[in-house]
């Protein structure tokens, strides 16, 4: 079993005014039917309200605490703005209690600072990226993630995302300098089944171990192949691997300069 080093965190209790209870869907839709399998139970979580809008411009903020958030892979920080308001933000890598950042068009290129893409030089690492101006951060928010500015155009900026995809984003969108904290998250090993259950992840059963009524791969005496089928199937009978699921006429196709490479292409 491998765990993350939590010794850098400075607070074990969240800021009560920015938390609230939240019922999780655990894989069920509004009719109570399971639409995503292998979800359920797990420890109860208190939701922390994270600021992804960053709409307090030209007001410096000071980092007060570094905290764990059970609802995301990255660590979070409680910050206090100069006007006295406190908010939770995603913690960038290398930040310490007492450090400051600012959301401003004239901000320096220092980690944690936030400014428009048109003001960020080529080659800079960024995170918490907007897709629409003042629409809130949507991209690059998980532990250890970062994107890179690759080129500037008249109205757009080319960003290389963690997947390898290069995408055009409007120049007026904002992003934070640096990379997201807790980069060791990818090294975590559960070590036992119970640890997955704490996280709300239920067991996964192989299709070949089921009956024919439950899965296309089920049935037969002893171990069986998938037969004369074209390829592996899902429980619903659809092709499982190597099938393109993206819509050919998706609204955002124009923004993609270079597609991410598939696992087969990376080899």
C-alpha positions in Angstrom: 0.0 0.0 0.0 1.3 3.5 -0.9 -0.2 6.7 0.4 0.4 10.4 -0.2 2.5 12.5 2.2 0.0 14.6 4.1 2.6 16.2 6.4 2.5 19.5 4.4 -1.1 20.1 5.3 -1.7 22.6 8.1 -5.4 22.1 9.1 -7.6 19.0 9.7 -10.9 20.8 10.0 -12.5 22.7 7.2 -13.8 26.3 7.4 -17.4 25.8 8.4 -18.9 28.8 6.5 -17.7 27.3 3.2 -18.9 23.8 3.7 -22.3 22.1 3.2 -23.8 18.6 3.0 -24.3 17.1 -0.4 -26.1 13.9 -1.4 -24.2 11.9 -3.9 -26.0 10.2 -6.8 -23.7 7.1 -6.4 -24.3 6.1 -10.1 -28.1 6.5 -10.2 -30.2 8.8 -12.3 -33.3 10.8 -11.3 -35.4 7.6 -11.4 -33.1 5.8 -9.1 -31.8 3.4 -11.8 -28.1 2.6 -11.9 -26.6 4.2 -15.0 -22.9 4.0 -13.9 -21.9 0.8 -12.3 -19.5 0.1 -9.5 -20.4 3.1 -7.4 -22.0 3.3 -4.0 -21.5 3.6 -0.2 -18.1 5.0 0.9 -17.4 7.5 3.7 -19.7 10.5 4.2 -18.2 13.7 2.7 -18.6 17.3 3.6 -18.5 19.4 0.4 -16.1 22.4 0.3 -17.2 25.3 -1.8 -14.3 26.0 -4.2 -13.9 29.3 -6.0 -13.4 28.6 -9.7 -14.7 32.0 -10.8 -11.9 34.1 -9.3 -14.0 37.3 -9.6 -12.1 39.4 -7.1 -9.9 41.4 -9.3 -6.8 43.4 -8.2 -7.3 42.4 -4.5 -4.3 40.4 -3.1 -5.1 37.2 -1.2 -3.0 35.5 1.5 -2.9 31.7 2.0 -4.0 30.8 5.5 -4.2 27.0 5.4 -3.4 24.0 3.3 -6.1 21.3 3.5 -7.3 17.9 2.2 -10.5 17.7 0.2 -12.2 14.3 0.0 -14.1 15.4 -3.1 -11.1 15.9 -5.4 -7.5 14.6 -5.9 -5.7 18.0 -5.4 -5.2 19.8 -2.1 -7.0 23.1 -1.4 -6.1 26.3 0.3 -8.2 28.7 2.4 -7.2 32.2 1.4 -8.1 35.6 2.9 -8.5 38.5 0.6 -7.4 42.0 1.7 -11.0 43.0 2.1 -11.5 40.2 4.7 -13.4 37.7 2.6 -12.3 34.1 2.7 -12.5 31.5 -0.1 -11.3 28.1 -0.9 -9.1 27.7 -4.0 -7.1 24.9 -5.6 -3.7 24.8 -4.1 -0.8 25.1 -6.6 2.4 23.1 -6.2 5.0 24.7 -4.0 2.7 27.2 -2.2 3.2 27.8 1.5 1.1 29.3 4.3 1.7 33.1 4.2 2.2 33.3 0.4 0.1 35.7 -1.6 -1.4 35.8 -5.0 -3.5 38.2 -7.1 -6.1 38.0 -9.9 -5.1 40.9 -12.2 -4.2 41.8 -15.8 -1.0 43.3 -14.5 -0.1 40.3 -12.2 3.5 39.0 -12.2 4.3 35.6 -13.7 4.5 33.9 -10.3 2.8 30.7 -9.2 -0.8 31.1 -8.1 -1.3 34.5 -9.8 -4.1 34.6 -12.4 -4.2 36.6 -15.6 -5.6 36.5 -19.1 -4.1 34.1 -21.6 -3.0 36.9 -23.9 -0.7 38.2 -21.1 1.0 34.8 -20.5 4.2 34.0 -22.5 4.7 30.9 -24.6 6.0 28.0 -22.7 4.4 28.9 -19.3 2.8 26.1 -17.3 -0.8 27.0 -16.3 -3.8 25.4 -14.7 -7.5 26.3 -13.8 -8.2 27.4 -17.4 -11.4 28.9 -18.6 -13.1 27.9 -21.8 -15.3 31.0 -22.0 -14.4 34.4 -20.7 -15.4 34.8 -17.0 -17.1 31.4 -17.2 -15.0 29.9 -14.4 -12.1 27.4 -14.5 -13.0 24.2 -16.3 -9.8 22.7 -17.5 -6.7 21.2 -15.7 -7.9 20.9 -12.2 -6.8 17.5 -11.0 -3.8 16.6 -8.9 -0.4 17.2 -10.5 -1.9 18.5 -13.8 -0.7 21.4 -15.9 -1.1 22.7 -19.4 1.4 24.7 -21.5 0.9 27.8 -23.7 2.3 26.9 -27.1 1.3 29.8 -29.4 -0.7 33.1 -29.6 -3.0 34.1 -32.4 -5.1 37.2 -33.0 -8.1 36.1 -30.9 -7.0 32.7 -29.6 -4.2 31.0 -27.7 -3.0 27.5 -28.3 -2.8 25.3 -25.2 -1.3 21.9 -24.9 -3.4 20.0 -22.4 -2.3 17.1 -20.2 -3.7 14.6 -22.6 -1.5 15.9 -25.4 -4.3 17.6 -27.2 -3.6 21.1 -28.5 -6.6 23.3 -28.3 -7.5 26.9 -29.2 -9.0 29.0 -26.4 -10.1 32.7 -26.6 -7.4 35.2 -25.5 -9.7 36.8 -23.0 -10.0 33.6 -20.9 -8.1 33.5 -17.6 -5.7 30.9 -16.2 -3.5 30.5 -13.1 0.3 30.2 -13.3 1.9 26.9 -12.1 0.7 23.4 -11.7 -1.8 21.7 -9.4 -0.6 20.3 -6.1 -0.4 16.7 -4.9 1.5 15.4 -8.0 2.2 12.1 -6.0 -1.5 11.2 -6.3 -0.7 9.0 -9.4 1.6 6.9 -7.3 -1.0 5.8 -4.7 -1.7 2.1 -4.4 -4.8 0.9 -2.6 -3.2 -2.2 -1.1 -6.6 -3.8 -0.2 -10.2 -3.9 -1.4 -11.5 -2.1 1.6 -9.7 1.1 0.7 -11.7 1.3 -2.6 -14.9 0.8 -0.6 -14.1 3.7 1.6 -13.8 5.8 -1.6 -17.2 4.6 -2.8 -15.9 2.2 -5.5 -17.7 -1.1 -5.6 -16.2 -4.4 -7.0 -16.0 -5.0 -10.7 -17.0 -8.5 -11.9 -15.6 -10.0 -15.2 -18.3 -10.5 -17.9 -16.9 -14.0 -18.5 -17.7 -14.9 -14.9 -21.4 -14.1 -15.4 -24.3 -16.0 -16.8 -25.4 -15.5 -20.4 -28.5 -13.6 -19.2 -26.2 -11.0 -17.5 -23.5 -10.4 -20.0 -22.6 -11.3 -23.7 -19.4 -13.0 -22.5 -21.1 -15.1 -19.9 -21.9 -18.8 -19.8 -20.1 -22.0 -20.9 -18.4 -24.7 -19.1 -15.0 -23.6 -17.7 -13.2 -20.7 -19.2 -14.5 -19.5 -22.5 -13.5 -17.0 -25.2 -15.9 -14.4 -26.6 -16.8 -16.7 -29.5 -17.3 -15.4 -33.0 -18.0 -11.8 -32.0 -16.3 -9.0 -33.7 -14.7 -7.9 -30.4 -15.3 -7.5 -26.7 -18.8 -6.2 -25.8 -20.2 -4.2 -22.9 -22.9 -5.6 -20.7 -25.4 -3.8 -23.0 -24.0 -5.6 -26.1 -22.2 -2.6 -27.6 -18.6 -2.7 -28.8 -16.2 -2.1 -25.9 -12.8 -1.2 -27.3 -11.6 0.8 -30.3 -14.9 2.5 -31.0 -15.0 6.2 -31.5 -17.6 7.8 -29.3 -17.1 11.5 -30.0 -19.8 13.0 -32.2 -18.5 13.9 -35.7 -20.2 17.3 -35.7 -19.5 18.3 -32.1 -19.7 22.0 -31.5 -16.1 22.3 -30.3 -14.4 20.5 -33.1 -13.1 23.7 -34.6 -11.1 24.5 -31.5 -8.9 21.3 -31.7 -5.6 21.9 -33.5 -4.1 18.5 -32.8 -5.9 15.5 -31.4 -4.6 13.6 -28.4 -2.8 10.4 -29.3 -4.5 7.1 -28.4 -2.7 4.5 -26.3 -2.0 2.5 -29.4 -0.4 5.5 -31.1 1.8 6.2 -28.1 3.5 2.9 -28.2 
